[in-house]
Amino acid sequence: MQNITIAIDGFSSTGKSTIAKQLAKHLGYIYVDTGAMYRAVTLFTMQNGWIDNSQFDVMALVSNLDKAAISFTFNPTLGFAEVYLNGKNVEKQIRTLEVSSFVSKVAAIPEVRYQLVKQQQQMGKDKGVVMDGRDIGTVVFPYAELKLFMTASAEKRATRRYDELIERGDDVKYEDVLRNVQERDYIDSHREDSPLVKAEDAIEIDNSDLTLEEQFSKVLSLVQMTLEDLE
C-alpha cells in the first residue's frame, strides 16, 4: 500500500494536532506539528524582547531568523515528538496563552513563513506524513492526496483550550481565552501572506459536537477511502 500526504488545516484549537497524532501513530506515518514551529519562532521573538503588547520589531526578527534552530525529538514516553528551540526542549513554554497571543502576528511575516514552509516541504518530501497547520493544503502541500479542514464554534474551541490550560496549571480566565481564539481567527484569515482558507478540494469537518473517538473514526474512513482510490 502506497504512502500518502495528509494535510490538516483549520482554525486554532480545533484539535488538528490531536487527530494528526492519532493518524500518524495508526498509519506509522511521520507527524509534523507546523503550529509548534511558528510557536517556537514566537518564543524566540519574545525571549529577545522583539515583541510585546506595545511593539513588534519585525526587522530584528527577520535579520536573526537563522539563529532560531527548530527541531523535533521523539519522546517514547509521551508517544510524540517534542519541539526543541536551539537545543532546548520548549514543548511546555510554547503552549502558554502568552505565546498564543503573539503567534498569529509572527506567523503573518512573509520571511518567517517562507523559511518554515521550506523546512516543512523537506520534512514531507517522501510522503507518509501527516502535517497540520493553517496553509498545509493550500501552500505547503497543494497536491496532498487527502486534505482536511477542521472547524468548530469559537465558544467550543475556547472551552477546550481553557480546560487544557487549567489542567496544566496555568492561571487563565475563560474570557481571555475566548478573546484570544477570536483574535487569532481574524488575523489568520486576513493576513496577506498565505491566509487561512479552506482548499477547494479539502473535506470540512465540524467537530463542535464530535467525541475524539467519533472524529478519529470519521477521518480514518476518509484515509482508507483515499488509499483505496489510489490502488
N, C-alpha and C positions, 0 to 999 in steps of 0.2 A: 504493500500500500504506500503510495507516494506521500511525501510531506507537503503541507500547505502553509501559507502565511495567514494568520488570523489577526485582523486589525480591529481593535475595540476602541471606539471613540465615545464621547458623551460628556455630559455636564459633571461638575465636581460632586463628589460624594454619592455617585450612583452605583458604587460597588464595582467599578470597572476592574480594579486590581484584584478584588476577591474572585470574580468569575474567571479572570485571566489566569490567576494562580491555580485555580481548580482545574481548568482546561489543560494547562501546561503539565501539571502533575499527572493527570489522567492519560494524556496522549504521549507523555515522555518528551515534550517539546521544551524549548528554551523560553523562559518568561522574561520580558523586559518591561520594567515599570518606567515609562518615559517621564511621568509626572514627578517621580522621585529625582530624576536627573535635573529637572527645572527647579525643584525644591532645593537641591544641593547647590546649584548656582546662586539661588536666592540667599541661602545661608551664608555662602561665601561673600556675597554682596553685603549682607548685614554685618558679618564679622569684621569687614574692613571699613564700616561706617559710611558706606556709599548710599545707603537708603534708610530712611526712617519716615515718620509721619509728615515731616515737613519738607523733605528734599530727596532727590534721586540723582546721583551723579552718574549718568549713563556712560559718559566718555571714560570715566575711571574704570568702570566695569568692563567695557568693550576692550580697552587697551590692556587689561590684565586677565582676559579670559583664558589665555594659555596657562595661567598659573592655577587654574581650578581643574585638578585632575579627578575625574569621577570614575568609579569602578564599582562592580558588583561582586560580592563574595558569598558563595552559597553557605548557609548556616544549616547543617544537617539536623540540629535540634529543633529549629523552627520550621524547617522544610521549605525555606525560600531564601533567595539571595538578598543580602542586606547591602545598603548603599554606603560607600566609603568616599570621603572627600579628602584628597591629599593624604591618603593612607590612614585616615581616622574614621572609625565607624560613627556615622551620623544618623543612623536609621531613626532613632527616637527624636533627635533635635529637629529634623526636617518635617516632623509631623505636628508641630505645635501650631496653635492658632496664629501666632505672630508671623511665622513663615507663610502660613496660608494667606495672611492679609497682604503680603507683598508679591507672592509668586506670580500672579497674573500680570503684574506690571513688568516684572523681569522677563517673563516668557514672551511678552509682546515685542521685545527688542529684536530686530531682524538678525543682527550678528549672533545673538545667543541662539536663536532658532536654527540658523544656518549651521553653526558649529555642532549642535546636538543632533540635528537631523542627519548629518554626515555620519556621526557615530552610530546612530540608530540603524541606518541603512546597512552599515558594515556588520552590525550585530545580527541582522536578519538576512544576509545575502544568500545563505544556504537553505532558506526556508526552515520548516519545522520550528516555527517561532510564534508565540502569542505576545502581541505588543499592545499596550493600552495607552491612551493619551487623548489629545484634542484634535490632532491632524494626521493620525496614522493612515486612515483610509483615503484621505484626500491629498496628502503631501508625501509622507514617508514611504508608504506602500500603496500607491494608487491602483496597482494591479493585483492586490491581495485577493486570494481565492474566496475568502469569506470576510465580510465587513459587517460589524455590528455597531449600532448606535444606541447607547444606554441613556435612558431618561427617567425622571421621576419628579414629583412636585417638589418645589423648593422647601416646603414645610417638612415633608417626609425626609428629604436629604439632610436638612438641618438637625432633625431629631436624631437621625443615625449618627451624624458627626458629633453631636453634643454627647450622646451616650458613650461613644467611643472615647472621647476626651476625658469625660468624668471617670470612666472605668480605669483610665490610665493614670488618674490622679491629678489631672490639670484643673485649675480653678477658673472655670469659664461660665458665662451666662448664655442661656439659650438664645436670647435676643441678639447677642453679639455674633453667635454662630450663624443664625439666620441671615443677618445683615451681610456677613462675610460671603455666604453662599450666593446671595443675590448680587452682590457687587462683582464677584468673580464671574458669574453668569454673563453679566453685562460686558465686562472687559474682554472676556474670552470670545464673545460673539461679535464684538465690534472692533477688535484690533485690526489694523491694516494688513499685517503680515500673517497669513495662514489662520484666519479666524475659525472659530469652532462652528462648523456646519456639517450637516449630515450628507455623506457622499450619496450620490444618486442611486448607487447600487447597494447601499447599506440596508440592513434589516433593522428596523427600530424596535427596541424592547423597552416598554414602560414597566419598570419593576416596583412601582409605588406599592402594589398590593401582592407582590410575589414573595414567597419564602425563598431562602437560599437554595433549598432543595428543588423547588419548582423552577427557579431560574436556571439552575445547572442542567436539569433535565431538558428544558426547552432549548437551551443553547447547544447542548451535546447532540441533540437530534438534528440541529441545523448543521453541525460539523459533519455528522455521519452522512447526511444528505449530500453535502458538498463533495465529500470523498467518493461517494458512490457515483455522482455525476461525472467525476473525473476518470473513473475506471474504464 
